[in-house]
């Protein structure tokens, strides 16, 4: 049967004082190891060796002093003796204690055969003086690693804390994106089952937005098991592309493959309602304001609003001022004011509409990321001042606007 040792280093201490007043021991550094596979036939047996050294001036093989190993399991807080008087091993099928003289003193090696999860814990080497008092003791930790059993990623609406979607596996290229509205979202990752505590990393479009390397300990089937729940709030903007939330979880080192869960989303704005007034401009009315109210269930922003002059194929942005080279009007000015997070007011103001026949179609446009939303607004010219013609002309303007909207 194959075996191997996992000893990660040795720190020795030279003591030049008497046993009772200054004797000391040192132990090997902490050990991290995988367990022996179950069943044993599925892989090589794992053995480890712990070392304890005391200076030759303080120790003697002829029982001048005694070395005792004790163990506190990670699954239990009760201390268990492994050796007692004269280096006697209490469980010879599990442990083996050897000793030898080395240049720095006497070295006592405690070998653990067929490491299991139950061997995870703290091991203490104690040097007992001739008067049976403790001269010195040192502790090292053995960690028997276990991979992360599961990762669960959950997406919540941060406004109402409603659960939107849950994933326990990575997405693929063929995975359909989950449609969401732009806004703020809470994403939560839960990793379970590892030893030691897992390193959890929540990422959005490849960039880390939250990280933790601590966890809560429990005992599952006789082995230490750590879990961690990590959450963070992230703003998601409307884009003409899929965006990815993911959670990576693994223990330190390269013992196991990282567990990944991810959620693919696409932020889409709800089609806004356009409440606009068509205008009938009287002859001599040189100042005209075309006004629209935009309403949506999604958040709206003024920087996504533009207006287009249909006949000129010219687009204006918020706070733009445009002078007509053909002098049909003096200046066009575009304004926008938020009403609340889901509504806004925008106007196109015509200054100095000097041309008597100035009449045109404007489009108010909202950039929805993957899609632009477009609505037509018409300025008609009133040919006569007769009040009897006002209602029919307004009705005619409504019909024209509806026809133009269907063509978009």
VOGU-3710 file (C-alpha; in Angstrom, 3 decimals, decimal comma):
1> xxxxxxxxxx> 0,000/0,000/0,000  1,369/3,354/-0,973  1,845/6,100/1,592  3,355/9,546/1,755  4,338/12,127/4,367  3,123/15,692/4,494  5,479/17,682/6,678  5,484/21,407/5,907  8,559/22,530/7,834  10,377/22,460/11,093
11> xxxxxxxxxx> 11,377/25,184/13,511  13,822/24,192/16,228  14,729/25,887/19,435  18,114/25,538/21,202  17,767/25,753/24,945  20,871/26,231/27,107  19,173/26,346/30,495  17,998/23,765/32,979  15,033/21,509/32,277  12,737/22,779/34,968
21> xxxxxxxxxx> 13,371/26,470/34,527  13,800/26,827/30,750  13,343/23,561/28,849  11,325/23,895/25,657  10,164/21,985/22,629  9,224/22,957/19,075  6,841/21,333/16,621  6,504/21,136/12,866  4,354/23,728/11,151  0,650/23,275/10,503
31> xxxxxxxxxx> -0,243/20,533/8,025  -2,920/20,656/5,338  -3,775/17,396/3,587  -6,490/15,557/1,705  -8,033/12,534/3,469  -7,492/8,911/2,582  -9,948/8,096/-0,232  -13,092/6,154/0,553  -13,214/3,327/-0,195  -9,434/2,841/0,377
41> xxxxxxxxxx> -9,108/0,974/-2,911  -10,045/4,149/-4,826  -6,694/5,817/-4,183  -3,442/5,799/-2,195  -3,589/5,904/1,588  -2,647/9,233/3,135  -0,210/9,201/6,074  1,253/12,266/7,809  3,979/12,799/10,372  4,081/15,385/13,155
51> xxxxxxxxxx> 7,423/16,286/14,720  8,368/17,489/18,175  11,981/18,376/19,073  13,667/19,233/22,336  17,316/20,071/22,923  19,684/17,205/23,805  20,637/18,936/27,056  17,076/18,647/28,264  15,925/15,274/26,936  17,115/11,767/27,385
61> xxxxxxxxxx> 15,894/8,547/25,880  16,303/6,960/29,296  13,135/8,592/30,537  14,827/11,481/32,227  11,857/13,362/30,845  8,591/12,428/29,136  6,928/13,580/25,920  3,138/13,392/25,635  0,987/13,992/22,526  -2,642/15,054/22,941
71> xxxxxxxxxx> -5,364/15,810/20,377  -8,471/18,014/20,255  -10,672/17,168/17,266  -12,313/19,964/15,242  -15,539/17,994/15,636  -15,233/17,788/19,418  -13,794/20,067/22,108  -12,735/17,245/24,455  -8,968/16,637/24,636  -7,838/13,083/23,859
81> xxxxxxxxxx> -4,530/11,554/24,915  -2,495/9,835/22,216  0,637/8,975/24,257  1,392/8,811/27,933  4,309/7,760/30,155  7,439/6,452/28,505  6,176/7,365/25,011  3,551/4,612/25,064  1,020/4,939/22,210  -2,572/4,329/23,257
91> xxxxxxxxxx> -3,812/3,390/19,757  -1,031/1,598/17,929  -3,208/0,778/14,905  -3,743/4,489/14,254  -0,589/6,140/15,612  3,096/5,291/15,697  5,658/7,177/17,827  9,385/7,046/17,046  12,322/9,015/18,393  15,883/9,677/17,326
101> xxxxxxxxxx> 18,818/11,877/18,160  19,321/14,768/15,735  21,946/17,569/15,826  19,517/19,957/17,555  18,230/17,465/20,131  15,815/14,565/20,372  13,124/14,317/17,710  9,833/12,574/18,438  7,771/11,727/15,356  4,077/10,962/15,631
111> xxxxxxxxxx> 2,844/9,209/12,470  -0,891/9,116/11,693  -1,898/6,268/9,408  -4,754/6,591/6,936  -5,754/10,196/7,631  -9,504/10,749/7,931  -11,717/13,775/8,504  -11,870/12,809/12,174  -8,119/13,543/12,406  -8,707/17,258/11,708
121> xxxxxxxxxx> -7,827/19,313/14,782  -5,048/20,500/17,090  -2,174/18,314/18,282  -0,140/19,323/21,328  3,344/18,029/22,229  3,992/18,416/25,966  7,383/17,990/27,716  6,968/16,662/31,258  9,735/17,412/33,749  11,162/14,952/36,283
131> xxxxxxxxxx> 8,875/16,330/38,953  5,877/15,615/36,647  5,215/19,295/35,958  4,828/20,688/32,453  8,151/22,079/31,301  6,856/23,236/27,885  4,234/22,455/25,261  3,561/23,435/21,662  0,505/22,986/19,409  0,121/22,501/15,668
141> xxxxxxxxxx> -3,013/22,221/13,540  -3,867/19,499/11,042  -6,470/20,478/8,453  -8,063/17,654/6,484  -9,489/19,504/3,507  -12,903/19,030/1,928  -14,194/20,758/-1,223  -17,147/23,142/-1,374  -20,212/20,915/-1,681  -22,538/23,455/-3,275
151> xxxxxxxxxx> -22,842/27,066/-4,413  -26,191/28,843/-4,766  -26,508/32,264/-6,399  -29,758/34,209/-5,956  -30,851/37,487/-7,556  -33,257/39,759/-5,660  -35,058/42,967/-6,557  -33,427/45,292/-4,025  -36,490/47,565/-3,858  -38,959/44,884/-2,734
161> xxxxxxxxxx> -36,486/42,082/-1,906  -38,384/39,723/-4,212  -36,473/36,642/-5,345  -36,101/36,820/-9,130  -33,869/33,876/-10,030  -31,643/31,211/-8,468  -28,755/29,240/-9,974  -26,472/26,478/-8,701  -24,380/26,034/-11,856  -22,465/28,128/-14,399
171> xxxxxxxxxx> -24,294/29,412/-17,481  -23,252/28,464/-21,011  -23,247/30,346/-24,303  -26,654/28,880/-25,112  -28,210/29,898/-21,781  -31,001/32,439/-22,294  -30,550/35,738/-20,448  -33,094/36,599/-17,765  -34,941/39,799/-18,739  -34,836/42,417/-15,979
181> xxxxxxxxxx> -35,548/46,105/-15,715  -32,570/48,424/-15,225  -32,041/49,345/-11,587  -30,552/48,162/-8,325  -30,383/44,459/-7,459  -29,189/42,413/-4,484  -27,233/39,303/-5,339  -26,571/36,642/-2,696  -24,153/33,715/-2,807  -24,274/30,785/-0,405
191> xxxxxxxxxx> -21,380/28,286/-0,295  -21,669/25,141/1,840  -19,681/22,120/2,935  -15,985/23,010/2,792  -13,101/22,625/5,201  -11,537/25,080/5,917  -13,802/28,100/5,383  -14,344/28,856/1,672  -13,161/31,930/-0,201  -16,301/33,350/-1,822
201> xxxxxxxxxx> -16,076/35,898/-4,653  -19,158/37,555/-6,216  -18,427/39,058/-9,634  -20,362/41,201/-12,111  -19,219/41,109/-15,725  -15,860/39,710/-14,563  -15,131/42,330/-11,887  -15,204/41,391/-8,201  -17,914/43,251/-6,248  -17,771/41,318/-2,925
211> xxxxxxxxxx> -15,357/38,833/-1,340  -15,005/36,841/1,893  -12,677/34,142/3,255  -14,484/33,453/6,550  -17,377/31,141/7,351  -19,618/29,542/9,957  -18,541/26,148/11,266  -20,712/23,112/11,879  -20,160/19,348/12,088  -21,646/17,225/9,299
221> xxxxxxxxxx> -21,316/13,422/9,402  -18,422/13,716/11,863  -16,380/16,209/9,854  -15,980/19,992/10,132  -18,075/21,788/7,548  -18,028/25,534/6,842  -20,654/27,649/5,117  -20,763/31,296/4,053  -23,553/33,565/2,832  -22,378/36,752/1,126
231> xxxxxxxxxx> -24,546/39,450/-0,456  -24,019/42,749/-2,241  -26,157/45,352/-4,065  -25,324/46,189/-7,674  -26,750/48,682/-10,174  -27,528/47,227/-13,605  -27,877/49,631/-16,524  -29,695/48,953/-19,787  -27,220/47,725/-22,397  -27,527/46,115/-25,776
241> xxxxxxxxxx> -25,817/43,000/-24,441  -26,032/40,232/-21,845  -24,529/40,872/-18,427  -23,313/38,206/-15,983  -23,512/37,731/-12,227  -21,317/34,897/-10,936  -20,074/33,442/-7,671  -16,816/31,475/-7,300  -16,180/29,423/-4,154  -13,209/27,272/-3,191
251> xxxxxxxxxx> -10,804/26,649/-0,329  -7,266/28,039/-0,413  -4,694/26,144/-2,450  -5,120/24,007/-5,547  -6,717/20,977/-3,910  -10,062/21,162/-5,708  -11,753/22,732/-8,731  -13,593/25,992/-7,996  -17,380/25,749/-7,732  -19,196/28,334/-9,861
261> xxxxxxxxxx> -22,812/29,485/-10,082  -23,876/32,268/-12,448  -26,911/34,154/-13,748  -27,091/35,808/-17,176  -29,302/38,900/-17,346  -30,324/41,479/-19,930  -31,626/44,817/-18,669  -34,584/46,013/-20,731  -36,578/49,205/-20,263  -40,367/48,946/-20,334
271> xxxxxxxxxx> -41,910/50,777/-23,267  -42,621/54,268/-21,958  -45,914/56,021/-22,477  -45,568/59,280/-24,440  -48,121/61,936/-23,470  -47,592/64,663/-26,058  -49,744/67,486/-27,402  -49,911/68,093/-31,120  -49,964/71,794/-31,849  -51,742/73,951/-34,350
281> xxxxxxxxxx> -49,660/77,063/-34,760  -51,473/80,262/-35,588  -50,048/82,564/-38,208  -47,853/85,057/-36,417  -47,250/82,748/-33,410  -43,456/82,844/-33,404  -42,841/81,028/-30,082  -43,961/77,400/-29,898  -43,264/74,782/-27,200  -43,781/71,110/-28,022
291> xxxxxxxxxx> -44,106/69,328/-24,687  -44,117/65,592/-23,778  -44,457/63,635/-20,551  -42,772/60,196/-20,505  -44,034/57,553/-18,068  -42,621/54,073/-17,460  -42,462/51,290/-14,883  -38,671/51,424/-15,307  -36,377/54,221/-14,220  -36,096/57,047/-16,773
301> xxxxxxxxxx> -33,194/59,463/-17,256  -33,015/62,743/-19,171  -29,635/61,929/-20,710  -31,349/59,217/-22,771  -33,827/61,654/-24,364  -33,328/63,053/-27,903  -35,538/64,835/-30,404  -35,386/64,482/-34,168  -36,522/66,938/-36,834  -38,117/64,558/-39,288
311> xxxxxxxxxx> -37,738/66,518/-42,496  -34,099/67,408/-41,762  -33,083/64,076/-40,205  -31,399/66,144/-37,513  -31,092/64,893/-33,885  -30,893/67,144/-30,829  -29,810/66,201/-27,291  -30,826/67,667/-23,960  -29,633/71,262/-23,481  -28,760/71,557/-27,188
321> xxxxxxxxxx> -29,630/74,780/-29,069  -29,859/74,610/-32,845  -30,109/77,520/-35,313  -31,900/76,863/-38,589  -29,617/77,590/-41,562  -32,724/78,048/-43,759  -34,144/80,634/-41,332  -37,579/79,043/-41,038  -37,097/79,664/-37,339  -34,439/81,287/-35,243
331> xxxxxxxxxx> -33,418/78,682/-32,649  -34,601/75,256/-31,450  -33,942/74,482/-27,788  -34,314/71,064/-26,088  -35,005/70,749/-22,348  -35,730/67,852/-19,986  -36,726/67,778/-16,309  -37,200/64,637/-14,157  -40,558/64,454/-12,403  -39,638/61,367/-10,387
341> xxxxxxxxxx> -37,595/58,208/-10,999  -40,077/56,799/-13,543  -41,353/59,951/-15,274  -39,941/63,053/-16,895  -40,983/66,131/-18,822  -39,235/67,125/-22,052  -39,865/70,049/-24,411  -38,710/71,242/-27,783  -39,004/75,031/-27,892  -39,197/76,840/-31,230
351> xxxxxxxxxx> -37,929/80,426/-30,961  -38,727/82,973/-33,668  -40,734/80,808/-36,038  -40,713/83,545/-38,667  -41,674/81,541/-41,726  -45,460/81,696/-42,159  -45,554/78,181/-43,552  -43,405/76,648/-40,789  -45,001/73,299/-39,878  -43,243/70,010/-39,307
361> xxxxxxxxxx> -43,093/66,592/-37,586  -40,798/65,966/-34,632  -39,883/62,659/-33,069  -39,208/62,382/-29,350  -36,887/59,406/-28,786  -35,944/57,506/-25,628  -32,808/55,347/-25,700  -33,828/52,025/-24,143  -30,449/50,374/-24,621  -31,310/47,347/-26,779
371> xxxxxxxxxx> -34,163/49,325/-28,365  -35,063/52,959/-29,061  -38,618/54,101/-28,328  -39,874/56,722/-30,786  -42,989/58,888/-30,850  -44,154/61,460/-33,428  -45,362/64,966/-32,535  -46,802/67,307/-35,175  -46,885/71,090/-35,490  -49,636/72,171/-37,889
381> xxxxxxxxxx> -50,177/75,653/-39,290  -53,551/77,295/-38,888  -54,392/78,923/-42,202  -57,177/81,078/-40,788  -57,982/82,561/-37,451  -61,567/81,304/-37,581  -62,400/79,521/-34,355  -64,761/77,197/-36,208  -61,847/75,444/-37,865  -59,921/74,722/-34,659
391> xxxxxxxxxx> -61,637/71,487/-33,643  -61,484/69,818/-37,085  -57,827/70,721/-37,445  -57,008/69,297/-34,020  -58,837/66,090/-34,932  -56,951/65,944/-38,231  -53,640/66,349/-36,387  -54,531/63,408/-34,134  -55,211/61,192/-37,160  -51,907/62,215/-38,779
401> xxxxxxxx> -49,975/61,473/-35,576  -51,567/58,033/-35,263  -50,692/57,229/-38,883  -47,087/58,316/-38,430  -46,771/56,249/-35,217  -47,901/53,108/-37,036  -45,259/53,637/-39,697  -42,394/53,696/-37,105
//
